[in-house]
C-alpha cells in the first residue's frame, strides 16, 4: 500500500468555508500585527522576548507554579480528571522525539477511509493549536500578582503573544517557516507532550517554554492533546499510521493559522449555552471527536460558517446537558481516555 496522501485544509473544507477562514485570518493579521512588516515583526519579537527573559530571571519557579495554577483554574477539568502538570521555563527542549516516519507497510484500514481519518486528525490538531493560542492570553487572570513581580510584564506578555502568533496569519511568513523547516531548522518557543502514567493512573502534561505566556500556551495545548485522543479508533496500528502521516512540523503553521477559528466556532456553542459547569466545555469537545465521519465533518463545517442545523444544535445542547447531569452525579470524566 502506498504512503498516505497529504490532507490539506483545502481538501477538507469547501471553498466557501476556506474563504471564510482566510477572511478571518486576514482580520487577525491586522489585529495582531497592525502595519508591521514581517521583518519588523521578527526583529521586535526577538527584542521583546529578550526583555521578558531578563525580567523573569529569579522568578521562574514562581511563574511555573502560577502557569500551572492559572490553567488549572481556567480549565477545571484538570482537577476533575486528576491531570498532573509538569511545567518548566527555560530553553531545555528535550521532550519531543524526532518526527515519526511513515511506515511503507501501512495497516489494513478495512472499511475505514484513511483520508477521512487523516482529515479528522488534522481538524483536531488545528483545534488543539487554536485552544492553546486562546488560552495563552489568560495571564490577565493573574495580572495583580504579575504586576508585583514587574509592572511591565503583562504588557510585554500581550505583545509577545500577538507577535508570535500573528505571523501565522501572514502567508509570506508561513512560506518562510516552511522553507526553514525543509532545511532542517526548527525554531522553538516551547514544546509540550502528554503521557499516561501507568503507576499513578493519571495523565501528565509536560510543558517547556522560554517564558511564562508561552508556557501557559504549551500547558493548554497538552490538555487539548489529551482531549484529542477521543478522536482515535480502538486500533493502535491505524492510529499510529494516521499520527505519523498528520502530526508533522510542516503542518503546524496552518494548524496555528486556521485552528483558532475552528476552536472559536466550537467553543462558541458552549459559551452561548446556559451550561455553567466549565468542565463541560472540554468534555463536549471530546464528545464531538467521537462522532462518526458523516456527523463530524458537517458539524464542524457548519459551526465554522455559523450555519448549524436545528438537529445539530439540538444534539449539541442535549449532549452538554447530559454531560452536565453526569458530572452532577460524579459519574463521568476523562477516565476512559487511557
DOKOL-271826 format. One record per residue: residue in three letters; residue number from 1; x, y, z of N, C-alpha, C in turn. Coordinates in steps of 0.1 Angstrom, whole numbers. Layout:
BAGU ALA NUM X Y Z X Y Z X Y Z;
...
END
This chain:
BAGU UNK 1 9 -12 0 0 0 0 9 12 0;
BAGU UNK 2 6 22 -8 15 34 -9 13 43 4;
BAGU UNK 3 22 53 5 21 62 16 8 70 15;
BAGU UNK 4 3 74 27 -10 82 27 -7 96 21;
BAGU UNK 5 -17 101 14 -16 114 7 -18 125 18;
BAGU UNK 6 -11 136 16 -13 148 25 -28 153 24;
BAGU UNK 7 -33 156 35 -47 162 36 -46 176 41;
BAGU UNK 8 -47 185 32 -46 200 35 -61 205 38;
BAGU UNK 9 -61 216 44 -74 222 48 -83 224 35;
BAGU UNK 10 -76 228 24 -84 230 11 -91 217 7;
BAGU UNK 11 -86 206 11 -92 193 7 -103 189 17;
BAGU UNK 12 -102 195 29 -112 191 39 -124 199 39;
BAGU UNK 13 -122 213 37 -134 222 37 -137 227 23;
BAGU UNK 14 -150 231 22 -155 237 9 -148 250 6;
BAGU UNK 15 -148 254 -6 -143 268 -10 -149 279 -1;
BAGU UNK 16 -162 278 1 -169 288 9 -163 289 23;
BAGU UNK 17 -161 277 29 -155 277 43 -141 282 43;
BAGU UNK 18 -133 278 33 -119 283 32 -118 298 30;
BAGU UNK 19 -128 303 22 -128 318 20 -131 325 34;
BAGU UNK 20 -140 319 41 -143 325 54 -132 324 64;
BAGU UNK 21 -125 312 64 -113 311 73 -102 321 69;
BAGU UNK 22 -100 322 56 -89 331 52 -93 346 55;
BAGU UNK 23 -106 349 54 -110 362 57 -108 365 72;
BAGU UNK 24 -111 356 81 -108 358 95 -94 359 98;
BAGU UNK 25 -86 351 90 -71 352 92 -66 365 88;
BAGU UNK 26 -71 371 78 -67 385 74 -70 395 85;
BAGU UNK 27 -82 394 90 -86 403 101 -77 401 113;
BAGU UNK 28 -74 388 116 -65 386 128 -51 391 125;
BAGU UNK 29 -46 391 113 -33 396 110 -33 411 113;
BAGU UNK 30 -43 418 109 -44 433 111 -45 436 126;
BAGU UNK 31 -52 427 133 -54 429 147 -42 427 155;
BAGU UNK 32 -35 416 152 -23 412 159 -10 420 156;
BAGU UNK 33 -8 423 143 4 429 139 3 443 134;
BAGU UNK 34 -9 447 132 -11 461 127 -5 462 113;
BAGU UNK 35 4 473 111 10 475 99 25 471 98;
BAGU UNK 36 29 463 108 43 458 108 46 449 97;
BAGU UNK 37 57 450 91 62 441 81 67 429 87;
BAGU UNK 38 69 418 80 75 406 85 88 408 92;
BAGU UNK 39 97 416 86 110 418 92 108 426 105;
BAGU UNK 40 100 436 105 98 444 117 92 435 128;
BAGU UNK 41 83 426 125 78 417 134 88 408 140;
BAGU UNK 42 97 402 132 107 393 137 117 400 146;
BAGU UNK 43 121 412 142 131 420 150 125 423 163;
BAGU UNK 44 112 428 163 106 432 176 103 420 185;
BAGU UNK 45 100 409 179 98 396 187 110 393 194;
BAGU UNK 46 121 393 188 134 390 194 137 399 206;
BAGU UNK 47 135 412 203 138 422 214 128 420 226;
BAGU UNK 48 115 419 223 106 417 235 109 404 242;
BAGU UNK 49 112 393 235 114 381 242 127 382 251;
BAGU UNK 50 137 388 246 149 391 254 146 399 267;
BAGU UNK 51 137 409 265 133 417 277 126 409 287;
BAGU UNK 52 117 400 282 109 392 291 118 382 298;
BAGU UNK 53 127 375 291 136 366 297 144 372 308;
BAGU UNK 54 149 384 306 156 391 316 148 395 328;
BAGU UNK 55 135 399 325 126 403 336 122 391 345;
BAGU UNK 56 121 379 339 117 368 346 128 361 354;
BAGU UNK 57 140 365 351 152 359 358 150 360 374;
BAGU UNK 58 151 350 381 149 350 395 135 347 400;
BAGU UNK 59 126 347 390 112 344 394 106 332 386;
BAGU UNK 60 115 324 380 110 313 372 102 303 379;
BAGU UNK 61 107 299 391 100 289 399 85 294 402;
BAGU UNK 62 84 306 406 71 312 409 62 312 397;
BAGU UNK 63 68 316 386 60 317 374 56 304 368;
BAGU UNK 64 64 294 371 60 280 367 48 275 375;
BAGU UNK 65 48 279 388 36 275 396 24 283 392;
BAGU UNK 66 26 296 389 14 304 385 8 299 372;
BAGU UNK 67 17 295 363 12 290 350 4 277 352;
BAGU UNK 68 8 268 360 1 256 363 -12 259 370;
BAGU UNK 69 -12 268 380 -24 271 387 -34 279 379;
BAGU UNK 70 -29 288 370 -37 296 362 -45 287 352;
BAGU UNK 71 -38 277 346 -45 268 337 -55 259 344;
BAGU UNK 72 -51 255 356 -60 246 364 -73 254 368;
BAGU UNK 73 -71 267 371 -83 275 375 -92 277 363;
BAGU UNK 74 -86 279 351 -93 283 339 -100 270 333;
BAGU UNK 75 -94 258 336 -99 246 330 -101 236 341;
BAGU UNK 76 -112 237 348 -115 228 360 -115 213 357;
BAGU UNK 77 -115 209 344 -115 195 340 -101 189 345;
BAGU UNK 78 -91 198 346 -78 193 350 -78 186 364;
BAGU UNK 79 -84 193 373 -86 188 387 -95 176 387;
BAGU UNK 80 -106 177 380 -116 167 380 -111 154 374;
BAGU UNK 81 -103 155 364 -97 143 357 -83 139 363;
BAGU UNK 82 -79 146 374 -67 143 381 -55 143 371;
BAGU UNK 83 -54 154 363 -43 155 354 -32 163 361;
BAGU UNK 84 -20 157 359 -8 164 366 -1 173 356;
BAGU UNK 85 4 184 360 11 193 352 26 194 356;
BAGU UNK 86 35 192 347 49 193 349 54 204 339;
BAGU UNK 87 56 217 345 58 228 336 72 235 340;
BAGU UNK 88 80 238 331 93 244 333 96 256 323;
BAGU UNK 89 101 266 328 106 277 320 121 276 317;
BAGU UNK 90 125 277 305 139 276 301 140 272 287;
BAGU UNK 91 153 269 283 155 266 269 159 251 267;
BAGU UNK 92 156 243 277 159 228 276 147 221 269;
BAGU UNK 93 147 221 256 136 214 248 140 200 244;
BAGU UNK 94 137 191 253 141 177 251 130 167 252;
BAGU UNK 95 117 173 252 106 164 253 103 156 241;
BAGU UNK 96 102 163 230 97 156 218 108 148 211;
BAGU UNK 97 104 136 207 113 127 200 113 132 185;
BAGU UNK 98 122 127 177 121 130 163 108 127 156;
BAGU UNK 99 104 135 146 91 132 140 90 118 135;
BAGU UNK 100 79 111 137 77 97 133 78 96 118;
BAGU UNK 101 84 85 113 84 83 99 73 74 94;
BAGU UNK 102 68 77 83 56 69 78 61 55 75;
BAGU UNK 103 53 45 79 57 31 76 52 28 62;
BAGU UNK 104 61 23 53 56 20 40 46 8 40;
BAGU UNK 105 47 0 50 37 -11 51 26 -7 60;
BAGU UNK 106 17 1 55 5 6 63 -4 -5 67;
BAGU UNK 107 -11 -4 78 -20 -14 82 -32 -14 73;
BAGU UNK 108 -40 -25 73 -52 -27 65 -63 -18 72;
BAGU UNK 109 -68 -8 66 -78 1 72 -92 -5 70;
BAGU UNK 110 -93 -16 64 -106 -22 63 -117 -13 56;
BAGU UNK 111 -128 -11 63 -138 -2 59 -136 12 62;
BAGU UNK 112 -126 15 69 -122 29 73 -116 36 61;
BAGU UNK 113 -119 49 59 -113 57 48 -101 64 55;
BAGU UNK 114 -88 60 51 -77 66 57 -76 81 55;
BAGU UNK 115 -81 86 43 -81 100 41 -90 108 50;
BAGU UNK 116 -102 102 54 -111 108 63 -105 108 77;
BAGU UNK 117 -98 97 80 -91 96 94 -81 107 95;
BAGU UNK 118 -73 109 84 -63 120 84 -70 133 85;
BAGU UNK 119 -80 135 78 -87 148 78 -93 151 92;
BAGU UNK 120 -98 141 99 -103 143 112 -92 146 122;
BAGU UNK 121 -81 139 121 -69 142 129 -64 156 127;
BAGU UNK 122 -64 161 114 -59 174 111 -68 185 117;
BAGU UNK 123 -81 183 117 -90 192 123 -88 192 138;
BAGU UNK 124 -87 181 144 -84 180 159 -71 187 163;
BAGU UNK 125 -61 185 155 -48 192 157 -50 207 156;
BAGU UNK 126 -57 211 146 -60 226 145 -67 231 157;
BAGU UNK 127 -77 224 161 -85 229 173 -76 229 185;
BAGU UNK 128 -67 219 187 -58 219 198 -49 231 198;
BAGU UNK 129 -43 235 186 -35 247 185 -43 259 188;
BAGU UNK 130 -55 260 182 -64 271 185 -67 273 199;
BAGU UNK 131 -70 262 206 -73 263 220 -61 269 228;
BAGU UNK 132 -49 264 224 -37 268 231 -34 283 229;
BAGU UNK 133 -37 288 217 -35 303 214 -45 311 223;
BAGU UNK 134 -57 307 222 -67 315 230 -64 314 245;
BAGU UNK 135 -60 302 250 -57 300 264 -45 308 269;
BAGU UNK 136 -36 310 260 -23 317 263 -26 331 269;
BAGU UNK 137 -36 338 264 -39 351 268 -46 352 282;
BAGU UNK 138 -47 341 288 -54 341 301 -45 346 313;
BAGU UNK 139 -33 350 309 -24 355 320 -30 367 327;
BAGU UNK 140 -40 374 321 -46 386 327 -53 382 340;
BAGU UNK 141 -56 369 342 -62 364 354 -53 367 366;
BAGU UNK 142 -40 367 364 -30 369 375 -23 382 373;
BAGU UNK 143 -30 392 367 -23 405 364 -18 411 377;
BAGU UNK 144 -26 411 388 -21 417 400 -8 411 406;
BAGU UNK 145 -8 398 405 4 391 410 16 394 401;
BAGU UNK 146 14 393 388 25 396 378 30 410 380;
BAGU UNK 147 21 420 383 25 434 384 34 435 396;
BAGU UNK 148 32 427 406 41 427 418 55 422 415;
BAGU UNK 149 56 414 405 69 409 401 76 420 392;
BAGU UNK 150 69 425 382 73 435 374 62 441 366;
BAGU UNK 151 59 454 369 47 461 363 47 461 348;
BAGU UNK 152 58 458 341 59 459 327 56 445 320;
BAGU UNK 153 55 435 329 54 421 323 41 419 315;
BAGU UNK 154 30 423 321 17 420 314 17 426 300;
BAGU UNK 155 21 438 299 21 445 286 31 437 276;
BAGU UNK 156 42 433 281 52 426 273 46 412 269;
BAGU UNK 157 39 406 278 34 393 275 23 394 264;
BAGU UNK 158 15 404 265 5 406 255 11 409 241;
BAGU UNK 159 22 417 241 29 420 229 35 407 223;
BAGU UNK 160 42 400 231 50 388 225 40 378 219;
BAGU UNK 161 28 376 226 19 366 220 13 371 207;
BAGU UNK 162 10 384 206 5 389 194 15 388 182;
BAGU UNK 163 28 391 186 38 390 176 41 375 172;
BAGU UNK 164 42 366 182 45 352 180 34 345 172;
BAGU UNK 165 22 348 175 11 341 168 5 348 156;
BAGU UNK 166 7 361 156 2 369 145 9 366 132;
BAGU UNK 167 22 362 132 28 358 119 22 347 112;
BAGU UNK 168 15 338 119 8 327 113 -4 331 105;
BAGU UNK 169 -8 343 105 -18 348 96 -12 355 84;
BAGU UNK 170 1 355 83 8 361 72 13 349 63;
BAGU UNK 171 8 348 50 12 338 41 27 338 38;
BAGU UNK 172 32 350 37 47 351 34 55 345 46;
BAGU UNK 173 50 347 58 57 342 70 56 327 70;
BAGU UNK 174 44 321 67 43 307 66 52 301 56;
BAGU UNK 175 53 307 44 62 302 34 76 302 39;
BAGU UNK 176 80 312 46 94 313 51 96 302 62;
BAGU UNK 177 86 300 71 87 290 81 88 276 75;
BAGU UNK 178 80 273 65 81 260 58 94 258 51;
BAGU UNK 179 100 269 45 113 268 39 123 265 49;
BAGU UNK 180 122 271 61 132 268 72 131 254 77;
BAGU UNK 181 119 249 78 117 235 82 122 226 72;
BAGU UNK 182 121 229 60 126 220 49 141 219 49;
BAGU UNK 183 148 229 55 162 230 56 167 224 69;
BAGU UNK 184 157 219 77 161 213 90 161 222 102;
BAGU UNK 185 157 235 100 157 244 111 144 243 118;
BAGU UNK 186 145 242 131 132 240 140 132 251 151;
BAGU UNK 187 130 263 148 129 273 158 118 271 168;
BAGU UNK 188 121 272 181 111 268 191 109 279 202;
BAGU UNK 189 97 281 206 95 289 218 90 281 229;
BAGU UNK 190 87 268 226 83 259 236 79 246 230;
BAGU UNK 191 75 236 239 70 223 234 62 217 246;
BAGU UNK 192 54 207 242 46 200 252 43 186 247;
BAGU UNK 193 40 178 256 36 164 253 27 159 265;
BAGU UNK 194 19 150 261 11 144 272 14 129 272;
BAGU UNK 195 14 123 284 16 109 286 7 103 296;
BAGU UNK 196 5 90 296 -3 84 306 6 77 316;
BAGU UNK 197 6 80 329 15 74 339 8 62 344;
BAGU UNK 198 13 50 340 6 38 344 7 36 359;
BAGU UNK 199 18 40 366 19 38 380 9 46 388;
BAGU UNK 200 6 58 384 -3 67 392 -17 67 386;
BAGU UNK 201 -18 61 374 -31 61 367 -36 74 364;
BAGU UNK 202 -27 83 359 -32 97 355 -24 102 343;
BAGU UNK 203 -31 111 336 -24 118 325 -15 129 331;
BAGU UNK 204 -4 131 324 6 141 327 8 150 315;
BAGU UNK 205 7 163 318 11 173 308 25 178 311;
BAGU UNK 206 34 176 301 47 181 303 49 193 293;
BAGU UNK 207 53 204 299 54 216 291 67 223 294;
BAGU UNK 208 74 228 283 86 236 284 85 248 275;
BAGU UNK 209 90 260 280 89 272 272 99 282 276;
BAGU UNK 210 102 291 267 112 302 270 107 312 280;
BAGU UNK 211 94 314 281 89 324 290 74 320 295;
BAGU UNK 212 69 328 304 57 324 311 45 323 301;
BAGU UNK 213 42 333 292 30 331 284 31 320 274;
BAGU UNK 214 43 317 270 45 305 261 43 292 269;
BAGU UNK 215 46 292 282 44 280 290 30 278 292;
BAGU UNK 216 22 288 294 7 287 295 2 281 282;
BAGU UNK 217 6 286 271 2 281 258 5 266 257;
BAGU UNK 218 17 262 261 20 248 259 12 239 269;
BAGU UNK 219 9 244 281 1 236 290 -13 233 285;
BAGU UNK 220 -19 244 279 -32 243 274 -32 233 262;
BAGU UNK 221 -21 234 254 -20 225 242 -19 211 247;
BAGU UNK 222 -12 208 258 -11 195 263 -25 190 268;
BAGU UNK 223 -33 199 274 -46 195 278 -55 191 266;
BAGU UNK 224 -54 199 256 -63 196 244 -57 184 236;
BAGU UNK 225 -45 181 238 -39 168 232 -45 156 239;
BAGU UNK 226 -47 157 252 -54 147 259 -68 145 254;
BAGU UNK 227 -76 156 253 -89 156 248 -90 150 234;
BAGU UNK 228 -80 153 226 -79 149 212 -78 134 211;
BAGU UNK 229 -74 127 221 -72 112 220 -86 106 218;
BAGU UNK 230 -97 113 221 -110 108 219 -113 106 204;
BAGU UNK 231 -105 112 195 -107 111 181 -101 98 175;
BAGU UNK 232 -94 91 183 -87 79 179 -97 67 178;
BAGU UNK 233 -94 57 170 -102 45 170 -96 35 180;
BAGU UNK 234 -101 23 181 -95 14 190 -84 6 185;
BAGU UNK 235 -80 9 172 -69 1 166 -56 9 167;
BAGU UNK 236 -46 5 175 -34 12 177 -26 14 164;
BAGU UNK 237 -26 4 156 -18 4 144 -23 15 134;
BAGU UNK 238 -36 15 133 -42 26 124 -40 40 130;
BAGU UNK 239 -41 41 143 -39 54 150 -25 59 147;
BAGU UNK 240 -15 50 149 -1 53 147 2 58 133;
BAGU UNK 241 -4 51 123 -3 54 109 -8 68 106;
BAGU UNK 242 -19 71 112 -25 84 110 -17 95 117;
BAGU UNK 243 -12 93 129 -4 102 136 9 105 128;
BAGU UNK 244 15 94 123 28 96 115 25 104 103;
BAGU UNK 245 14 103 97 11 110 84 7 124 86;
BAGU UNK 246 1 127 98 -5 141 100 2 149 110;
BAGU UNK 247 8 144 121 14 152 131 28 155 127;
BAGU UNK 248 29 165 118 42 169 113 44 184 115;
BAGU UNK 249 57 188 117 60 202 120 56 210 108;
BAGU UNK 250 56 205 96 52 212 84 38 216 84;
BAGU UNK 251 30 209 92 15 211 92 12 222 103;
BAGU UNK 252 21 224 112 18 233 123 15 248 119;
BAGU UNK 253 22 254 110 19 268 107 4 270 103;
BAGU UNK 254 -1 261 94 -15 263 90 -25 258 101;
BAGU UNK 255 -21 249 109 -29 245 121 -30 257 130;
BAGU UNK 256 -19 264 132 -20 276 141 -28 287 134;
BAGU UNK 257 -27 288 121 -34 298 113 -49 297 114;
BAGU UNK 258 -54 285 111 -68 282 110 -74 276 122;
BAGU UNK 259 -66 270 130 -71 263 142 -79 271 152;
BAGU UNK 260 -74 284 154 -81 292 163 -95 295 160;
BAGU UNK 261 -98 295 147 -112 298 142 -120 286 143;
BAGU UNK 262 -114 274 142 -121 261 144 -125 260 159;
BAGU UNK 263 -115 263 167 -118 263 182 -129 273 186;
BAGU UNK 264 -127 285 181 -137 295 184 -151 291 180;
BAGU UNK 265 -153 284 169 -166 280 164 -172 270 173;
BAGU UNK 266 -165 260 178 -170 250 187 -172 256 201;
BAGU UNK 267 -162 263 205 -163 269 219 -175 278 220;
BAGU UNK 268 -179 285 209 -190 294 209 -203 287 213;
BAGU UNK 269 -204 275 208 -216 267 211 -218 265 226;
BAGU UNK 270 -207 262 233 -207 261 248 -209 274 254;
BAGU UNK 271 -202 285 249 -204 298 255 -218 303 255;
BAGU UNK 272 -225 300 244 -239 305 242 -249 296 248;
BAGU UNK 273 -245 285 254 -255 276 261 -257 282 275;
BAGU UNK 274 -267 276 282 -269 280 296 -262 271 306;
BAGU UNK 275 -252 263 300 -244 254 309 -234 262 316;
BAGU UNK 276 -233 260 329 -224 269 337 -212 261 342;
BAGU UNK 277 -212 248 341 -201 239 346 -190 240 335;
BAGU UNK 278 -179 246 338 -168 248 328 -162 234 324;
BAGU UNK 279 -163 224 332 -158 211 328 -165 205 316;
BAGU UNK 280 -177 210 313 -185 205 302 -178 209 289;
BAGU UNK 281 -171 220 289 -165 225 276 -156 215 270;
BAGU UNK 282 -146 210 277 -136 200 272 -143 187 269;
BAGU UNK 283 -152 183 278 -159 170 276 -168 171 263;
BAGU UNK 284 -173 183 260 -181 184 248 -172 183 236;
BAGU UNK 285 -160 189 236 -151 187 225 -148 172 223;
BAGU UNK 286 -146 165 235 -143 150 234 -155 143 228;
BAGU UNK 287 -167 147 231 -179 141 225 -180 143 210;
BAGU UNK 288 -176 155 206 -176 158 192 -167 150 184;
BAGU UNK 289 -155 147 190 -145 139 184 -149 125 182;
BAGU UNK 290 -158 120 190 -163 107 189 -173 104 178;
BAGU UNK 291 -178 115 172 -189 114 162 -183 106 150;
BAGU UNK 292 -192 99 143 -189 93 130 -186 104 120;
BAGU UNK 293 -179 100 110 -175 109 99 -187 117 93;
BAGU UNK 294 -198 110 91 -209 115 85 -215 127 93;
BAGU UNK 295 -212 127 106 -217 137 115 -207 147 119;
BAGU UNK 296 -194 142 120 -184 151 125 -180 162 115;
BAGU UNK 297 -178 159 102 -173 169 93 -184 179 90;
BAGU UNK 298 -197 175 88 -207 186 85 -209 195 98;
BAGU UNK 299 -208 189 110 -209 197 122 -199 208 123;
BAGU UNK 300 -186 204 121 -175 213 122 -176 224 111;
BAGU UNK 301 -179 220 99 -180 230 88 -192 239 90;
BAGU UNK 302 -203 234 94 -215 243 97 -212 252 109;
BAGU UNK 303 -205 247 119 -202 256 130 -193 267 126;
BAGU UNK 304 -183 264 118 -174 275 113 -181 285 105;
BAGU UNK 305 -191 281 98 -199 290 89 -211 296 97;
BAGU UNK 306 -212 293 110 -223 297 118 -237 293 111;
BAGU UNK 307 -237 281 106 -249 275 99 -253 262 105;
BAGU UNK 308 -252 260 118 -256 247 124 -271 245 121;
BAGU UNK 309 -275 233 117 -289 230 115 -296 228 129;
BAGU UNK 310 -309 228 128 -316 226 141 -313 213 148;
BAGU UNK 311 -311 203 140 -308 190 146 -294 190 152;
BAGU UNK 312 -284 197 145 -271 198 151 -271 206 164;
BAGU UNK 313 -278 217 164 -279 225 176 -286 217 188;
BAGU UNK 314 -296 209 184 -303 201 195 -293 190 200;
BAGU UNK 315 -286 184 191 -276 174 195 -266 180 205;
BAGU UNK 316 -260 192 201 -250 199 209 -255 202 223;
BAGU UNK 317 -267 208 224 -273 212 237 -276 200 245;
BAGU UNK 318 -282 190 238 -286 178 245 -273 171 251;
BAGU UNK 319 -263 171 243 -250 164 247 -244 171 260;
BAGU UNK 320 -244 185 259 -239 192 270 -247 191 283;
BAGU UNK 321 -260 190 281 -269 188 293 -267 175 299;
BAGU UNK 322 -265 165 290 -263 151 295 -249 150 303;
BAGU UNK 323 -239 157 297 -226 157 304 -227 164 317;
BAGU UNK 324 -234 175 317 -236 183 330 -243 174 340;
BAGU UNK 325 -254 167 336 -261 158 345 -252 148 351;
BAGU UNK 326 -244 141 342 -235 131 347 -224 136 356;
BAGU UNK 327 -220 148 354 -210 155 363 -216 157 376;
BAGU UNK 328 -229 161 376 -235 163 389 -235 150 397;
BAGU UNK 329 -237 139 390 -237 126 397 -223 120 399;
BAGU UNK 330 -213 128 395 -199 124 396 -197 110 389;
BAGU UNK 331 -203 108 378 -203 95 372 -196 95 358;
BAGU UNK 332 -189 105 355 -182 105 342 -170 114 343;
BAGU UNK 333 -162 114 333 -149 122 333 -141 118 322;
BAGU UNK 334 -128 119 324 -118 115 313 -111 102 316;
BAGU UNK 335 -117 94 326 -111 81 329 -109 72 318;
BAGU UNK 336 -119 72 308 -119 63 297 -108 66 287;
BAGU UNK 337 -101 77 288 -92 81 278 -79 72 278;
BAGU UNK 338 -77 65 289 -65 57 290 -66 44 282;
END
